[in-house]
Amino acid sequence: MVAWLESGAAQAQLRGPTIETARLILRPWKASDVAPNTAMLADPDTARFITPDHKAVTNETNGWRNAAVIAGHWALHGFGMFAVEERSSGRYVGRVGPWYPAGWPGFEIGWGITKECRGKGYAVEAARAAIDWTFANLAVDRIIHCIDPVNAASQSVARRLGAKREGQVELNGDTADIWVTDRERWTA
């Protein structure tokens, strides 16, 4: 349930940048993103790579918590994953952008795209915009992408971004490949 504001009251808003690409808008999160993000995470093929326990999110409360963590990353750090929408339709496409919670192996740009929107190049387009924004706005010289060794689709995205595989790390009890995009190579 959402509490409605009294007449004349102002709701607190987290302000973040909005980035437009040829086909996408990367923007701050809003309440209407919770349901499509939850639907994306309900897909077992998506959840196996982007939920901490690799399980589909099957209820509204856990979907809300997931979106709140991602949106809250902005409040705590001043950066975070963007909600991504398709410019032509306004449809939620997924989430892409910076991710660096406590205990993470490095400053990451990650991506998660809805099943219906895969295969269109949206992950690459949004990740490029997020990497450009990161290097233009944050004192970061190295961006990682943590990718499950069997996630061929995300490996392809990393390659298209020019990232290089530089080993493995244990992440939440699993092994992840670390792909790296460094500032010098990116801006050359």
Residue pairs with C-beta under 8 A, 6 or more apart in sequence:
2 31
5 11
14 28
14 29
14 71
14 74
14 75
15 28
16 27
16 28
16 74
16 79
16 80
16 82
17 28
17 133
17 137
18 25
18 26
18 27
18 28
19 25
19 26
19 27
19 82
19 129
19 130
19 133
20 26
20 87
21 87
21 125
21 126
21 128
21 129
22 87
22 125
23 86
23 87
23 88
23 120
23 122
23 125
24 84
24 85
24 86
24 87
24 93
24 122
24 125
24 126
24 129
25 84
25 85
25 86
25 87
26 82
26 83
26 84
26 96
26 97
26 126
26 129
26 130
26 133
27 82
27 83
27 84
27 85
28 71
28 74
28 82
28 83
29 67
29 70
29 71
29 74
29 83
30 83
33 67
33 83
33 92
34 63
34 64
34 67
35 63
36 91
36 92
36 114
37 63
37 66
37 67
37 70
37 83
37 92
37 95
38 57
38 60
38 62
38 63
38 64
38 66
38 67
39 63
39 114
40 46
40 92
40 94
40 112
40 113
40 114
40 115
41 47
41 50
41 51
41 56
41 57
41 63
41 66
42 56
42 57
42 58
42 63
43 56
43 114
43 115
44 55
44 56
45 115
46 56
46 112
46 114
46 115
47 54
47 55
47 56
47 57
48 54
48 148
49 112
49 148
49 151
49 154
50 110
50 112
51 57
51 66
52 172
54 174
57 63
57 66
70 80
70 81
70 95
71 80
72 80
73 79
73 80
73 81
73 98
73 99
73 100
73 101
74 80
77 98
77 100
79 97
79 98
79 100
79 134
79 137
79 138
80 97
80 98
80 99
81 95
81 96
81 97
81 98
81 99
81 110
82 95
82 96
82 97
82 126
82 130
83 92
83 95
84 92
84 93
84 94
84 95
84 96
84 113
84 122
84 126
85 91
85 92
85 93
86 93
86 117
86 122
91 117
92 114
93 113
93 114
93 117
93 122
93 126
94 111
94 112
94 113
94 114
94 117
94 122
94 123
94 126
95 111
95 112
96 109
96 110
96 111
96 112
96 113
96 123
96 126
96 127
96 129
96 130
97 109
97 110
97 126
97 130
97 133
98 107
98 108
98 109
98 130
98 134
98 138
99 108
99 109
99 110
100 106
100 107
100 108
105 144
105 146
105 169
105 171
105 178
106 142
106 143
106 144
106 178
107 134
107 138
107 140
107 142
107 143
107 144
108 143
108 144
108 145
108 146
109 127
109 130
109 131
109 134
109 143
109 144
109 145
109 181
110 145
110 146
111 123
111 126
111 127
111 154
111 157
113 122
113 123
118 153
123 154
123 157
124 157
124 160
124 161
127 157
127 161
128 161
131 143
131 161
131 181
131 186
134 140
134 143
135 183
135 186
135 187
140 183
141 182
141 183
141 184
142 180
142 181
142 182
142 183
143 180
143 181
143 182
144 178
144 179
144 180
144 181
145 154
145 157
145 158
145 161
145 163
145 178
145 179
145 180
145 181
146 169
146 171
146 176
146 177
146 178
146 179
147 154
147 155
147 158
147 176
147 177
147 179
148 154
148 174
148 176
148 177
149 168
149 175
149 176
149 177
155 177
155 179
158 165
158 179
161 181
162 181
162 185
162 186
163 179
163 180
163 181
164 179
164 180
165 177
165 178
165 179
165 180
166 178
166 179
166 180
167 177
167 178
168 175
168 176
168 177
168 178
169 175
169 176
169 178
170 176
